[in-house]
Structure formats: structure tokens, C-alpha cells
């Protein structure tokens, strides 16, 4: 299984995680674990490769994570960190930008404020395009970081009660995570939000279409904290609001502090895609249940696994056949 599994990602764009099979996601999880314990061995995996980071909207963690991932693999990075720094400011289309940049690089990571932009980019060129976030739609590599963090904490990504709290309307990380966890199955989702920021119907439909998954919608976080295995906090995103008054009214709806955290299980994992504003108090950071900075590291590791896979560079010392039993064990436990 594994040799074909690894090679099947070569040249592949990742617009949503539906572009990857569940076994391929399992393989990326295992590659990330291998990379973490073999930093020196993989340091020249992508020698001679070039990554383009085309970020049409601001980003700190995601852009630097993609770039650090390629640099740690031995490759190089070019790109821009804002639409005003590119020919988009002159009216150039996404397709034309990609057709130009694809002549320079081996893989592209792109973030754009408009839904569907990553799909347009991937259809314009043969070079692999990895979606680094498109509007309120999808953020697949953040979801890979989330999955890795959940797996590292629980040894599984199924048979869990997962609470998602805050902006569930515009939160692309939330949408990606829900849809992907539905593919693994056996998840109870607790959707915590004000009515104005509730989960879109198409995401609820995805849960309803998965027989082993279910959801409840609530407005009070403290009522459900004790039931959760995972609490995924999100910020209310000012940049997604057209009305400043609505943003100011909703931004402080949910704030997790040590007093509220005391209601949770000892095994609870608190995740957050970052950046946070004030929805998680700083006094939570030292609690062992805080997993959001662990997510940051896992994001880099998963992007290293993905970038090396789509350009077709094997990780030195990584033996897919030797890992087959581990992958099989994950699938048997999930079943």
C-alpha cells in the first residue's frame, strides 16, 4: 500500500482535504511524526526545490509555517505577503499570476480573501497548489495541524466529543475541521455560538449525511464544557464583518479563562487556530490542557510532510512499508 500511497500525492493540488483520501491523511500524520524525530535526516529532502507563497491577505503563522517547512527541508522560498505587493494591484488575474509563477517554482501555497480562489489557481497550472485559506471557505493545512494535535493527544481522531466555539459562520478552520472529522466518523459535534454566528447549513448537512456523526447547537459554553474531549476556540474575525457595530457587539461573547476551564475534563484538549484576541485568557496558557501552541509546531510538521509529498521527494530513512502496520493499526482502532 505505502509506496503507491506516497507516490500518488506527486503533482497533486490540495484545495480541500477532500482532495486527499483518508489513508493519505493517515500517511501524512505518520510522516509528520517521523519528521519530528528525524530533523537532521530530512534536512536536505527538498534540496533544489522552490516554494512560492502567494498571500493576497495578511498572515503570520500560516505564511511563515509554509516557508519554514520548505526551508527545513532544504528548499528555497519566493513570494509576496499582500495583494498590493503583487501585480494583482495592476489588475492581473489569479490565473495569469499562477501561469507566470509556475515557471519559477515546484509548488505554490496561496491564501486569498475570496472563496474558490484556490480552485481557480489549481485549474490554471499543473504545478501543485496548496490552499492556505480562501475566504471563509477552507483551510486544509490548518486542519492537518488540528488532526495531528488531536491524534497526538488522544491516539485517535474518532470516538470524540468535539466542541467548536465562537465564530462558526466565517471560521474557515471550523468548516474544514468539521468536514474532515466527518470522514473519519464517530464524532459528536457541540456547536457553541451566538445565533448571528451559527454554523452554515452546508456544514450541518455534511454532519447529517454522516450516519456515525451528530451535532447539537448551544449558546452557553459553560453548560457543555464538562462533556467535551476537544474544545476548539475561534476568534470573532473583524475582517469578515461589514458592520463594525456587529463586530464590537459579538467579539467578547466567549472568553475561556481558568475559572471556566475548571469545568472541563482533565483530558480536555483546548485548540485554537490563532491568532487569538482575548477569547482565551493568558492564564490558560500554562494549563496542560492548552494545546494551541502545540498546533503551531504540528502545522509546520504537516506542511513539511505535504510539501515533500506533492513534489515527490522521499524523506530519507522513512520507509512506508515499515509504517504499514502502524497505518493498519490506526484504521483498525478507528473501525
ZIFEN-V204969 format. One record per backbone hydrogen bond with DSSP energy under -1.0 kcal/mol. CO is the residue of the C=O (numbers start at 1). NH is the residue of the N-H. E is the energy in kcal/mol with one decimal. If there is no record, write none. Layout:
BEGIN
CO	NH	E
CO	NH	E
END
This chain:
BEGIN
1	5	-2.2
2	6	-2.8
3	7	-2.1
4	8	-1.9
6	9	-1.2
7	10	-1.6
9	12	-2.1
14	131	-2.9
16	19	-1.8
17	20	-1.6
21	25	-2.1
22	26	-2.5
23	27	-2.2
24	28	-2.1
25	29	-2.3
26	30	-2.0
27	31	-2.5
28	32	-2.5
29	33	-1.7
30	34	-2.2
31	35	-3.1
32	36	-2.2
33	37	-1.0
35	38	-1.2
38	42	-1.6
40	43	-1.1
42	45	-1.9
44	47	-1.3
46	49	-2.4
49	76	-2.4
50	106	-2.8
50	107	-1.2
51	78	-2.6
52	109	-3.1
53	80	-1.8
54	111	-2.0
60	64	-2.3
61	65	-2.5
62	66	-2.4
63	67	-2.4
64	68	-3.0
65	69	-2.4
66	70	-1.8
67	71	-2.4
68	72	-2.9
70	75	-2.4
71	74	-1.3
73	46	-3.5
76	51	-2.7
78	53	-2.5
80	55	-2.0
82	85	-2.1
83	86	-1.7
86	89	-1.5
87	90	-1.4
87	92	-2.2
88	91	-1.5
93	97	-2.2
94	98	-2.7
95	99	-2.5
96	100	-1.7
97	101	-2.9
98	102	-2.6
100	103	-1.5
101	104	-2.3
101	105	-1.2
107	52	-2.3
108	130	-3.4
109	54	-2.7
110	132	-3.3
111	56	-3.0
112	135	-2.4
114	117	-1.6
116	120	-2.1
117	121	-2.3
118	122	-2.4
119	123	-1.8
128	108	-2.6
129	14	-2.3
130	110	-2.3
133	112	-2.5
134	137	-2.2
138	134	-1.6
139	143	-1.6
140	144	-1.8
141	145	-1.7
142	146	-2.3
143	147	-3.0
144	148	-2.3
145	149	-2.0
146	150	-2.6
147	151	-2.9
148	152	-2.4
149	153	-1.7
150	154	-2.6
151	155	-2.8
160	188	-2.3
161	229	-2.8
161	230	-1.9
162	190	-2.6
163	232	-3.5
164	192	-3.1
165	234	-1.5
166	168	-1.3
170	172	-1.2
171	175	-1.8
172	176	-2.4
173	177	-2.2
174	178	-2.6
175	179	-2.2
176	180	-2.2
177	181	-2.8
178	182	-1.9
180	184	-1.0
181	185	-2.3
186	159	-1.2
186	160	-1.1
187	214	-1.8
188	162	-2.5
189	216	-1.8
190	164	-2.6
191	218	-2.7
192	166	-2.3
194	197	-1.7
195	198	-1.2
197	168	-1.8
200	204	-1.8
201	205	-2.8
202	206	-1.2
203	207	-1.6
204	208	-2.6
205	209	-1.9
207	210	-1.7
210	213	-2.1
214	189	-3.0
216	191	-3.1
218	193	-2.0
221	224	-1.3
221	225	-1.2
224	227	-2.1
225	228	-1.3
229	269	-2.1
230	163	-3.4
231	271	-2.8
232	165	-2.8
237	240	-1.7
238	241	-1.6
243	247	-1.7
244	248	-2.5
245	249	-1.9
246	250	-1.6
247	251	-2.0
250	253	-1.7
256	281	-3.0
257	261	-2.8
258	262	-1.5
260	263	-2.1
261	264	-2.0
265	268	-1.2
269	231	-2.6
270	291	-2.7
271	233	-2.8
279	256	-3.4
281	284	-1.8
282	285	-1.3
284	287	-1.8
287	290	-2.2
289	270	-3.2
291	295	-1.6
293	297	-1.4
294	298	-2.4
295	299	-2.5
296	300	-1.6
297	301	-2.2
298	302	-2.7
299	303	-2.0
300	304	-2.1
301	305	-2.1
302	306	-2.4
303	307	-2.9
304	308	-2.0
305	309	-1.4
306	310	-2.6
307	311	-1.5
308	313	-2.3
310	11	-3.7
315	318	-2.2
319	323	-1.3
321	324	-1.0
323	327	-2.2
324	328	-2.7
325	329	-2.3
326	330	-2.2
327	331	-2.2
328	332	-2.5
329	333	-2.6
330	334	-2.2
331	335	-2.0
END
